[in-house]
Amino acid sequence: MAKTQTFGDKTKKKGEKTFVNVKVVKAYRSEKGTVKFLERFVRVNDIAEAEKIDIER
């Protein structure tokens, strides 16, 4: 007997995800004057919202 359902079919049934994970990188100057970078992964509903994201230290 052949399998009627594959693993890919099972994962599709769990529901459609309507969000996108975006990596946000922000550069800032430290007290010493060097440039440091802050990186975060942020979940957004639409890719157009990625430009509006502001992350804090």
Phi and psi in degrees as a GROMACS rama.xvg file:
@    title "Ramachandran Plot"
@    xaxis  label "Phi"
@    yaxis  label "Psi"
@TYPE xy
-89.5423  151.017  ALA-2
-73.1789  136.081  LYS-3
-93.6756  -13.7243  THR-4
-131.421  129.352  GLN-5
-96.847  172.561  THR-6
-64.1336  -37.0926  PHE-7
-62.2072  -36.9262  GLY-8
-66.5156  -35.7183  ASP-9
-67.6958  -39.8618  LYS-10
-71.972  -29.5911  THR-11
-69.7591  -27.5634  LYS-12
-74.9142  -16.62  LYS-13
-68.6618  -16.8319  LYS-14
126.511  149.167  GLY-15
-81.3823  131.242  GLU-16
-90.1802  129.987  LYS-17
-105.706  22.0704  THR-18
-123.329  165.267  PHE-19
-129.142  136.329  VAL-20
-89.6391  129.359  ASN-21
-126.867  137.03  VAL-22
-93.1249  121.692  LYS-23
-108.074  128.828  VAL-24
-118.828  127.953  VAL-25
-125.485  130.586  LYS-26
-98.2522  140.768  ALA-27
-148.353  160.568  TYR-28
-97.3168  136.11  ARG-29
-84.1631  178.884  SER-30
-63.9647  -28.7111  GLU-31
-78.6764  -13.1948  LYS-32
98.7556  1.88652  GLY-33
-85.4736  156.341  THR-34
-91.2225  128.947  VAL-35
-123.305  158.701  LYS-36
-121.907  140.248  PHE-37
-115.588  124.418  LEU-38
-119.121  134.048  GLU-39
-142.852  149.15  ARG-40
-97.7085  128.294  PHE-41
-125.305  140.281  VAL-42
-96.5835  123.213  ARG-43
-124.534  156.487  VAL-44
-78.9171  -33.595  ASN-45
-137.672  144.938  ASP-46
-65.3472  -22.6936  ILE-47
-67.7308  -22.7058  ALA-48
-76.0133  -11.3489  GLU-49
-64.0702  -31.4271  ALA-50
-72.6714  -21.0828  GLU-51
-89.1999  -6.32584  LYS-52
-76.472  132.947  ILE-53
-126.647  121.05  ASP-54
-105.912  149.555  ILE-55
-112.32  160.361  GLU-56
